[in-house]
Amino acid sequence: MQSFFYKLRQWMYGRYGVDQLSIAIVIFSMAVSFILLFFRVPYIVRLIPTLLIILAFFRILSRNIEKRRRENQRFMQFFNRSKTEYYAVKTQVQDRKYFKYFKCPNCKAKLRVPKGKGRLNITCPKCRTMFHGKT
């Protein structure tokens, strides 16, 4: 007699499976469901988390692997860009006591300069543009 997991593995063969986007959809639907517990909203709005779960299962069980892979790749690009921007802002907030940040007028690069040095001629290391800034 074949085990349940063997049969499940055979059934899932050729299907896309779980990825980061599916996990994010499930977590988001759980968060929306939890938030909706505290508000009086129409019944149709309460269906949104259920529809999101159905979407996640559709993606997991899909046989169109290439399309699901592209969707996940776009999600990961967006997620990684957002994560990078978050950590850049977090670092800037943590360093605000000791450093001042400037943006190069030519190439728009972020430049970090120590605070308390008065007026400085700042040179961008990328494009070698010089500009003035007060720290």
C-alpha positions in Angstrom: 0.0 0.0 0.0 1.4 3.4 -1.0 1.7 6.1 1.6 -0.4 9.2 1.6 2.7 11.4 1.0 3.8 9.3 -2.0 0.4 9.8 -3.6 0.4 13.5 -2.8 3.9 13.8 -4.4 2.6 12.0 -7.5 -0.4 14.3 -7.7 1.7 17.4 -7.3 4.2 16.3 -10.0 4.1 18.9 -12.8 2.4 21.6 -10.6 4.1 24.8 -9.6 4.1 24.5 -5.8 4.7 27.0 -3.0 6.8 30.1 -3.6 7.4 33.5 -1.9 4.5 35.2 -3.6 2.1 32.5 -2.5 3.3 32.8 1.0 3.0 36.6 0.9 -0.6 36.3 -0.4 -1.5 33.9 2.5 0.1 36.1 5.1 -1.6 39.2 3.7 -5.0 37.5 3.6 -4.6 36.4 7.2 -3.7 40.0 8.2 -6.7 41.4 6.3 -8.9 38.8 8.0 -7.6 39.7 11.4 -8.1 43.4 10.8 -11.7 42.8 9.5 -12.6 41.2 12.9 -12.6 44.6 14.5 -14.8 46.5 12.0 -18.4 46.2 10.9 -18.1 45.7 7.1 -20.5 44.2 4.6 -20.3 40.5 4.1 -18.9 40.9 0.6 -15.8 42.7 2.0 -15.3 39.7 4.3 -14.9 37.5 1.3 -11.7 39.2 0.3 -9.4 37.1 2.5 -11.1 33.9 1.2 -10.6 35.0 -2.4 -6.9 35.7 -1.7 -6.5 32.2 -0.2 -8.1 30.8 -3.3 -5.7 32.8 -5.5 -2.7 31.4 -3.5 -4.0 27.8 -3.9 -4.6 28.4 -7.6 -0.9 29.5 -8.0 0.3 26.5 -6.0 -1.7 24.0 -8.0 -1.1 25.6 -11.4 0.6 23.7 -14.2 1.6 26.9 -16.0 5.0 26.9 -14.3 6.7 29.5 -16.5 3.9 32.1 -15.9 4.0 31.5 -12.1 7.8 31.8 -12.1 7.6 35.2 -13.9 5.0 36.4 -11.5 7.1 35.4 -8.5 10.2 37.0 -10.1 8.4 40.3 -10.5 7.2 40.1 -6.9 10.7 39.4 -5.7 12.2 42.3 -7.6 9.6 44.7 -6.1 10.1 43.2 -2.6 13.9 43.4 -2.8 13.8 47.0 -4.0 11.4 47.9 -1.2 13.6 46.1 1.4 16.7 47.9 0.1 15.0 51.3 0.3 13.7 50.5 3.8 17.2 49.6 5.1 18.7 52.7 3.5 16.2 55.0 5.2 16.7 53.0 8.5 20.5 53.5 8.3 20.0 57.2 7.5 17.8 57.7 10.5 20.2 55.9 12.8 23.2 57.9 11.5 21.4 61.3 11.7 23.3 62.2 14.8 26.7 61.9 13.3 26.2 62.3 9.5 24.3 64.5 7.1 23.2 63.1 3.7 23.3 65.1 0.4 22.2 64.2 -3.0 24.5 64.9 -5.9 22.9 67.5 -8.2 24.4 65.7 -11.3 24.0 61.9 -10.8 21.5 62.0 -7.8 23.8 59.7 -5.8 23.4 59.8 -2.0 26.5 61.1 -0.2 27.2 60.9 3.5 29.2 63.7 5.2 30.2 64.0 8.8 28.2 66.6 10.8 29.7 69.6 12.5 32.3 70.5 9.8 30.7 73.7 8.7 30.5 74.6 5.0 32.2 72.0 2.8 33.0 71.5 -0.8 31.6 68.1 -1.5 32.9 66.0 -4.4 30.7 63.2 -5.7 32.8 60.0 -5.9 30.8 58.7 -8.9 30.8 61.7 -11.3 33.3 64.0 -9.6 30.9 66.9 -9.5 31.7 69.5 -6.8 29.0 71.3 -4.8 28.7 73.1 -1.5 26.9 71.9 1.5 26.6 72.9 5.2 27.0 70.1 7.7 
